[in-house]
């Protein structure tokens, strides 16, 4: 049991329990806290690929967006069930991540990044142009949050921000612990060896392309789940979710928090990003200028991210 | 079914567009091949070229804008390289990519602050307004000028790379920068210069694209994405690969407009994916240090 309940998780859980009560101090609100959790989930899934496998995807917003669209379409065409929607978000994102991964996982370095970008643009334009299914430029709106049904319990409405926040927290904790378990498993060690030296891992007999593909697909599935959760949060989905700037944001968020050197970096990055976006957006419509400048400053001054300052390298490089 | 004339006119459109795309991509691939960096700010530099021309043309005219705007953009490129990009050399390529991503983000917003959120259409210069009778069809004079200018500038880049001694140093620097430095060349200055030239090329592409696409703050995205695709298609750092890739993208986009107008944005990405299945490094690509 202790292996599952590591102390940082307990602290993090407690912190997130009080977060909705802290945010009003900086003009935040409960929905913002949910957004942080969802974005943190997305960034953690992305970081599995970036920091543990050493693959810099520049197209991960595509899988986030696919998850959101799949959830929306499930609700509109198939069924209103919460679990089915989330499952479809993960299946759809995993399916497309599996296909894209199969084509590009042999590529390395910048080439890999260029290709993820090209593929994500493909999905972006499909979402943007396929009016009949995706609603085109205007997206799909007017969706609703289905109630939470657990076996043996009465259905719980998630329409209240706090109820949805607690649900998001539960999903987030599960996802985070699963990723933690994954990167600290023998499978995770193989991934890290690929990052360190792929040729050597190959000579040791590991099918590195296959491992990279699995990592890419899992990362896509988590991104899809985050996207599906984001749909529930926003009650709408737009093609801009898949835009390359969104893909860039998640890379930046992961690096900014210190994801390269610390497992929890992406969570910190997501928190800062969502809060900054909200705070600067309240003062000026030119918040992208400020955000861009912050990104530039972070890359130039602390390229290892905020948690990189504390050099807690043990979590990634054991 | 489109008639033969439709094919011909869309084919010509495709070649014109392809030359413009090649011009957009050549600076991008030069930076990637020689310095080894992905410059996400290429699109913003392209947009700046267009906006400078938009401002300068009223007072100075088309030709002066065509010369001065790229020089200004080149200067901005040099400043960016000196202040920021050069600190990323030798680090993981991802950092430079993210740095230029930040520059692109704030650059686009700066354009919005200076020139406003709304787009402006720009008339073609008076001497090429209207169309010309090609015998079998009428064709926009400005598009022809655009094609000629793009081809001319591409030719100048080729002359520089292939026929000048400095071009030889630049190409050698892409292969083995340590050896080039050991032979007494200033690699640091060369990189600044290449970044400046690449930026100026983005700027000049922006100037001549402006009357065709009109100017708006997000126009850089219309340039950076084809540039990415062309590099993937043609092979990193290859001059002829870029020209072939540019023409392939231009032609496929133009022809797709006839058959599946709604999917014309998509076709270049499909093309890139298909080409990669057969030529893993692009059509003219060679094994690159960037794959490690």
Interface residues (C-beta under 8 A of the other chain):
Chain A: X56 X58 X103 X106 X107 X108 X109 X110 X111 X113 X114 X115 X117 X118 X119 X121 X122 X125 X126 X128 X129 X130 X244 X245 X248 X251 X252 X255 X286 X288 X289 X290 X291 X292 X293 X294 X295 X296 X299 X300 X303
Chain B: X32 X38 X40 X84 X87 X88 X91 X93 X94 X95 X97 X98 X99 X101 X102 X103 X104 X105 X106 X107 X108 X109 X110 X112 X113 X221 X225 X228 X229 X231 X232 X236 X262 X263 X265 X266 X269 X270 X272 X273 X276 X277 X280 X281 X288 X290 X291 X292
